[in-house]
């Protein structure tokens, strides 16, 4: 269904550290790395997963809004939204990545707010 960008054998502490440092995998969206890390941390029941994920997305989004930032825009993992059971969150994630892929940072900002709201509702 998708290519794993995150080593699920890492400890939660290492995953959190990697999420904070915005792991980079050549040729893929750094947001995809953050998403897969978030999904794994949430699966493990880590209490800070939501906050760390949203913070990482905000940081990446800010960097994308700065002209000349060299972040990949190609989305090779078109099915990774299916990693979560929440269909609405999955749809929001898919739409967010589509905006990022098309350099539409304005609509992506609103989707980021919607993602944050949905994640916080789930708690």
KAVEN-V909146 format. One line per field, one symbol per residue. psi: psi as a letter, one per 30 degrees, with the letter a starting at -180 (. if undefined). burial: # if it has 16 or more other C-alpha atoms within 10 Angstrom, else .. A space follows every 50 residues. Layout:
psi=???
burial=???
This chain:
psi=elkkfkjfflleeeeeeeeegikkkkglkfeeeeeeeeeeeeefgkfgee eeeeeeeeeeeeeffkkfkikkfkjfifgffgflfjeeeeeeeeeeeeee eghifeeeeeeeeeeeeeeeef.
burial=....##.....#..##.##..###...##############.......## .###.##..##..#......###.#.#..###......##.######### ....#..##.##.###..#....
